[in-house]
Amino acid sequence: MDRIIDYPHLIQNINEMINTLEYDSSRSGGKTKLNCDRLYYLYSLKERYSKVLEEKNSKKSTTKKKEVN
């Protein structure tokens, strides 16, 4: 049984977490040190999920093109 993952919603949640941590970091220098590793990993997750989403979209578009031909 495959699990369906809603990548657009997941990326949206990651963006909200990034924005919250960046805002929190801008208010305090100490928070910047605490949040920098979390921000790094969130940006890497965002990049990874964006690539997966692009691959899924490209597979759907190539499948549609094959059906038309």
One Martini backbone bead per residue (centre of mass of N, CA, C, O) as a GRO file, in nm:
protein
   69
    1MET     BB    1   0.093   0.039   0.026
    2ASP     BB    2   0.060   0.361  -0.061
    3ARG     BB    3   0.171   0.674   0.026
    4ILE     BB    4   0.030   0.986   0.032
    5ILE     BB    5   0.197   1.286  -0.067
    6ASP     BB    6   0.174   1.637   0.002
    7TYR     BB    7   0.403   1.842  -0.125
    8PRO     BB    8   0.287   2.130  -0.132
    9HIS     BB    9   0.210   2.132   0.171
   10LEU     BB   10   0.489   2.068   0.282
   11ILE     BB   11   0.631   2.319   0.163
   12GLN     BB   12   0.454   2.524   0.306
   13ASN     BB   13   0.535   2.441   0.596
   14ILE     BB   14   0.836   2.496   0.564
   15ASN     BB   15   0.811   2.797   0.499
   16GLU     BB   16   0.683   2.874   0.772
   17MET     BB   17   0.921   2.780   0.947
   18ILE     BB   18   1.133   2.959   0.821
   19ASN     BB   19   0.999   3.232   0.878
   20THR     BB   20   0.991   3.203   1.185
   21LEU     BB   21   1.298   3.161   1.234
   22GLU     BB   22   1.394   3.422   1.095
   23TYR     BB   23   1.241   3.616   1.275
   24ASP     BB   24   1.361   3.519   1.542
   25SER     BB   25   1.662   3.575   1.457
   26SER     BB   26   1.630   3.891   1.405
   27ARG     BB   27   1.579   3.957   1.726
   28SER     BB   28   1.832   3.752   1.796
   29GLY     BB   29   2.152   3.640   1.824
   30GLY     BB   30   2.111   3.375   1.986
   31LYS     BB   31   1.895   3.254   1.794
   32THR     BB   32   2.073   3.223   1.548
   33LYS     BB   33   2.247   2.994   1.664
   34LEU     BB   34   2.003   2.799   1.720
   35ASN     BB   35   1.868   2.814   1.410
   36CYS     BB   36   2.078   2.744   1.183
   37ASP     BB   37   2.046   2.433   1.160
   38ARG     BB   38   1.742   2.428   1.103
   39LEU     BB   39   1.750   2.598   0.846
   40TYR     BB   40   1.932   2.418   0.683
   41TYR     BB   41   1.743   2.164   0.688
   42LEU     BB   42   1.492   2.299   0.567
   43TYR     BB   43   1.622   2.380   0.296
   44SER     BB   44   1.695   2.089   0.214
   45LEU     BB   45   1.406   1.978   0.219
   46LYS     BB   46   1.285   2.174   0.016
   47GLU     BB   47   1.465   2.088  -0.219
   48ARG     BB   48   1.392   1.787  -0.224
   49TYR     BB   49   1.078   1.820  -0.257
   50SER     BB   50   1.092   1.989  -0.517
   51LYS     BB   51   1.221   1.768  -0.692
   52VAL     BB   52   0.998   1.559  -0.659
   53LEU     BB   53   0.773   1.736  -0.774
   54GLU     BB   54   0.902   1.779  -1.053
   55GLU     BB   55   0.914   1.481  -1.130
   56LYS     BB   56   0.610   1.427  -1.114
   57ASN     BB   57   0.527   1.644  -1.322
   58SER     BB   58   0.697   1.532  -1.560
   59LYS     BB   59   0.563   1.252  -1.570
   60LYS     BB   60   0.277   1.354  -1.630
   61SER     BB   61   0.343   1.506  -1.896
   62THR     BB   62   0.462   1.259  -2.052
   63THR     BB   63   0.211   1.083  -2.033
   64LYS     BB   64   0.021   1.272  -2.187
   65LYS     BB   65   0.183   1.277  -2.451
   66LYS     BB   66   0.165   0.971  -2.512
   67GLU     BB   67  -0.147   0.956  -2.532
   68VAL     BB   68  -0.179   1.149  -2.777
   69ASN     BB   69   0.008   0.977  -2.975
   0.00000   0.00000   0.00000
